[in-house]
Amino acid sequence: MNDSTIRPERPATDAPGTAPEFVLPLVVRIERADPPPRTDALETTARAVLVLLSDARALGDGEWARAVRDWQDARIRKVVRRARGAEWRRAQALPGITVAGKAAEVRVFPPVPLDGWPKDLARLQVSGTDLADPEPPAAPEPGAPVLWMSPEVEMSAGKAMAQAGHGAQLAWWALGDGERAAWRDAGFPLAVRTAAPAGWRALTTSGLPVVRDAGFTEIAPGSCTVVADHPSLR
């Protein structure tokens, strides 16, 4: 499964067990004949999370704001599902935002209760998001935010997409208002790369935001999966 969760380092507004748990649905388009490269899908998913967090509908008194607040005040759980053909067209008809990468397309939806998925999303498959890069990705652009993936943890593409989304969200939380606005206005440039094994420990102890997965699927609880390296956080 590509169900991924971390608990935010911020107090919840409700006592444990009193508020319904929410999840952020993400749907990646994977056509049989033309699947997107893995890195492009990871980067597009990370940007999709940032686009939703900065959307007017998710802020203040926006129509999605309450759901986003309820979701962020508990575990920031994300589930990545795949769609193709008519499934993708039905997903496009639901309220949400589609973000396009170089080849990847990811649609992010406002958070929904864990047991309250829209029918056209609930029927989509979680498995089958295994993707590959046709060639090794180039080095990140100098000065670009980088989400460094762990070289020690094996993850399916869907799981890694959710983890990249977590990393982008932790970076967003750590930035000030002006830095967030600048990142948004630039179109949320970022790169997702696997860290060199020799430098991974230094990254996880650098003080930069670190994703530690809750361990519901694929990997052990507490595993460090992503370090969010935004220039403004150094």
Buried (B, 14 or more C-beta within 10 A) or exposed (E): BBBBBBEBEEEBEEEEEEEEBBBBBBBBBBEEEEBBBBBBBBBBBBBBBBBBBBBEBBEEEBEBBEBBBBBBBBBBBBBBBBBBEEBBEBBBEBEBBBBEBEEBBBBBBBBBEBEEBBEBBEEBBBEBBEBEEEEEBEEBEEEBBBBBBBEBBEBBBBBBBBBBBBBBBBBBBBBEEEBBEEBBEEEBEBBBBBBEEEEBEEBBEBEBBBBBBBBEBBBEEEBBBBBBBBEBBE
